[in-house]
Amino acid sequence: MPTSFDIVHGRSGWHELPCHWDSHLSENQSKSFEEVCYASRIEYGFSDKFVSEQLQPEYWWGKNCSPISAGCFRDIWLKYAQNEEERVEVTEYQIIREVIWALSGASSSFIYEAVRYPDKLLKNYFIPTGKISVSTLTHQSLDAVLHAFARCCSNGLLIRTFIEYTTKKDDLHPCLLAFSDCLNVFIAQVDRFSQEMQLLSRGPGSFTLMDLYLRVLPWSRRIGVVAGMLMQLTAGEFCNVSLDCTFITLLDMLFYMVTAYNDCIADEFLASTLQTMFFRTFYPFMYSTAQLLSGSSSVVDYLNCLFVQTNPEVKPTDPDFWDRAFTCHSKVDLSRIPKVFHPVMHELLDCLKALCILMTISNRIPGLLALDSIKVTPEDINQFLGILTRPSGCMQSSGFQKQRHSFLLDSVQTTDELFEAIQTGIITSTRPTEKQTETVVSNAYTKDMLLSLQSKLQSFIQKRCVDINQRLVRVLLSPYCITTACPNLGNALAAIGAIYLFGAGDRMNDFARDLFAYIRSSESWMHDYLGLTLRLRSQFDCPSADSSPIPRYLLDERGAFSFIPSRALADQSELQLHGGVMEQIDSLSLFYTAEWPVNIVVDEKAITVYNGVFSFLLKVKFMKYCLETLSYSTVQWLQTANPDVHHRVLLFRMKMLFVFTSLHDFLAHRVEGLRINFIQHWNLQDITTTFVDRRNQFPGDLNHLKSTHSSLLSALQSVCLLTEPCSMLRKEIDNLCQMALAFQSVWLGHPGGQGRYASEVDSQLTHLSNTFGDHVKFLATLLSHSVRLSNAKRLLPLAEAFYIAASFCR
């Protein structure tokens, strides 16, 4: 037999109850109770016993027109207000029962009218009908009380409508489904409270409208808080539930409420409920994050993880993947990341990017096993986070999402176990009283537990970031990971330093001398890109019997270097006609073919800087070479023609050679020092002897590798005067180079008449000597000011060398 509660909700199988007085029994208002019961039995098919025991016949009364209630408070108030009664008089018991029905979600009531719009969350509410009155209250007082109950019932109806909507959606985020499951549990507790109130109202004791109000008031606050959270989350529109950032907003909202409400409200049940909602709603997100960081997911999982939307065009093999992937939301829109992850957001994103790269490398080199050493099982993660069994007395899961999102249950057996990850045992404490010690069972979800979870989760992410990035750097820089499918970054950086920065020792110096001889012998040398490339690669062919062995990394990387036309010069023929040797050397472009993953660090900008350093060093070496190879026999005729001029020529050559040797040594030592520091820090290979062993187990992650490499490039630009503030110094050095070439032309002149040419040499030498001395003095002053004003102490040795040169150029 259906109960009165079932009849309220229309589950009796007949008609929806309670029924309205005026609409169902208007023709029977003058009948007696027995006649009403008989009419009910005839109309609805109810038996007499059912009508008398279950339907509570006082709900079938009509308007009270008898003078029994004359002289009551309400009638005195109506007479004073000069009004007449137009409402149906009911008892407090009837009001109490219908308020309980509305609180339980009844769809119809005589006191309240339910407005339902399943598509509009904001348009689901209860409003009083204004049809009733009681003898003990004025209409305004009664309406105020009914409106207070209506707000509570409306908030409950709003929550029920949200649950109904989410249970019908199959494409919602798992966190939203978990939250809806928590709401379903919360509403079940509200229904249990309604049943308790119904039993109290039907009991033998006194239960007034004020008793109901005082008992409903705490629940009204709780329901209002939850309903207000839903309104803020959805803005009253169900379409906002499906937005990408809704579940992040929900997690942030719950996190704020848990941390704030725990300190500012005394309702322990509400605080516990909110904490439970946060833990259970956050678990799908935390589980997904832990699964991603375990190293067992695929690249597709990383690129489509729960909390980051990435550009599908940026693949892990893209050179800009490390800089562009997973960064759009962290830099522009933090609403994409829950606030609980904000302190470790960069570590979290670095972990995901590192895992994507490691996964791609592992796919290209199957035998490498790049991920085996960093994989962890869910049990290891649970142990690190301190996961225990779920405590008794906690909110039970309704289980409706288990059927629709089974992928969340890979590491658990039941839906209840899905939420065990952040629960601890029941916390018991003893409270001393006057007579005995009372044991109080506290809720297992506390603020301290939330802070502990947050701390452990952040520690887990930081530890995983260190482990994963350490593994990534080892794989990228290991000299043993050499395959054609995946070039080695460590070998590439070592080879770039050896060739661009002349770190290969005599082999690069031999190439430079071979190139300088080629420049002197051929006017079209700058167009022979293939010949220049072969000359460079030939220095790293198989070693001869009297030479040192060539390192493996140079043999593997030499094919990546080649000379190409300079992109900065559009007309090479114009350069050949009107440009000098200095411009031609500046136009040299030594290109390195950087493939993935080498181009993660060595991009086009880095190659441009390396090429600028290479050209500048080559230019200074060429000037030093030109001065060093000037043969004394070439100017021997001057000793006979004019011994004084001959002496001045030799002296001026020594002055120039001192300046360019000092400049060359300064540049070569600084560049080599920067190169050595970089390769020592990252434990890279080198062609020279073994360094003092001071290797680190973990010199840094990929971010640190990129930053130190950028610092190396910046230091190289500064030392080689490639930056904009050093343009004047660079121009003055170019002027000195032009003077060295002019002096070479004077030295190598072939006179037809020695007497006549001796005077020309004297005139040209005087002009060059004066001009060269002025420029050297200016450079000495300029370098001195740079050291003093800019604190550029690295230029101090060069400034001292130019001051010495200026002293004997007077």
C-alpha angles and dihedrals in degrees: 000000000000118000126229089258091055091048090052090059095044095249097126094094094241123063135338114264152239093053126209117256097223098042099048108027105027091118091050101049093112094046125104125250091262091052091049091052091048091050091049091050092050096044100043102022094244119153120239091248092051092049094050097043105033112023097054100221096219087081089066096059118123129218112315105239097159121111091237093105095044112131095028123136094262094051091049089051092048092050091049091049090047092237135129129226111263099159134084112260113230136170127252088249091062092049091048092052095049092046088054090049092052091047088053091056101262112177095214137030139162092229097041135040115214117217111200128187109163092194096049117059093192093054097064111096147119123248126187113251094215092225101120141068137181128212095236100054138052118242092252093051092046092047091049091053092046091049090052090053090044092058091054092046091046091053090050090049089051091054091047091050091051091051091050091051096049094047089058095049119088099183102058124122115266091240090058091049091050089050091050088051089054090050089052090054091047092051089049088058089050089052091050088052089051091052090051090051090049092053091048092050091052094044127103095256130085114276115173134183089258090054090053092048093052091048094046094046097081091045091047089058092047094048090046093054092051093044091048089052089053092049092050091047097050102023086225094297124106091207089072091063091073095052116119096239098044096094091048089052088049093052092048091047093051092045091053093046093048094050095041103037093050089067102035106041131062095206101107092182092057092045090050092047093051091047091050091049091052095049095047094042092047095048098080088052093046092045091051091048093049090047091052092049092048091078093235098103128093128246089257089058091051093049092047102037122153100260107032129063111202134191105260090213092065104080126182088256091059111108089225094049094105092051100037106033118093092356105097095080097036093056102032109023117025090179087084091068123058113245091238086069098044095095091055099028096118092048090049094051092045089053092053093047092047092050091050091053093045091049091051092048090048090052091051094046106036094181095053096079090204095171102040096087094052102041116115131189126234088251091059090050092048091050092050092050092046097245115183135168120296113267122240119255095036123130111283122227118246089217097219094126093054090077094050106037106035092154089078091062100062094113098034135061105216137020091253090057089056089076099043094091097091103029128104134191123290111284113229127189135176121233116197116226133179096270108017146359112267119208112221121195110213126199113271093228111077137158090252088055091052092050090046091052091048091050094047093046092051091046089051092052092047092049092048090048091056094045096045096044091046089054092046093052091047092052093046096047101033109119091213096062096084118147136140090235093057118022118212118251094204093054091046093052091047092049093047090053092047095052109026093040095037091244092144091082119212094005093065091040088053089051090051093051091046090050093048091051089050091051091054093047101044130043093197095052093118092063094052095089093156092050092049091049093050091048090054096046093045089066088066099045122118108312122252125233094265097044132081119260117270115240116247094239092059091050090052097043102040092088090062093065121083139151115245135175112281114256091210094064116063099183112045093173090058089051091052093051101044106014126089131224091273092058091045092053089047088054093057112114118194106192127201117202102224113192128184126316091019091060090061086080105012104057131162092274091055091048089052091054093046090049091050091052090046093051093046093049090045091052094051091045090050092053091048089047092051092052094043094050096051104122119225090216090065093067096033089109089066091064089064097037098043119352092189093057090044090054092048091050092054091045093049090050089055091050092050092044090052091052096047094041090053091047092047094048092047092052096040095049094046094046092046091048091053091047094049093048091051097048092043092051092052096036094241126166122261137190094229128075122300115281127227106287108250099137122160122223089222113017092176147299129277092274089055091047091053092045094048090047090051089049089051091052092047091050091048091051090050095047093046092045094242096138125095096248089056095051093106092052090047091051092050091051089050088053090053089050091053089051090051090054090047090051089050090055090051092049094048096046116127110216122211092197114026097205095052094046094047090065091049091051089050091052094046093044092052091052094046092046093052094044094045091049092051093051093046091051091047091050091048091052092044093050091046091053090047091054093047100041102032097033087234094162091167088073094053096094090049091049090052091050092052091047089055090048091048091053094062095036092073 
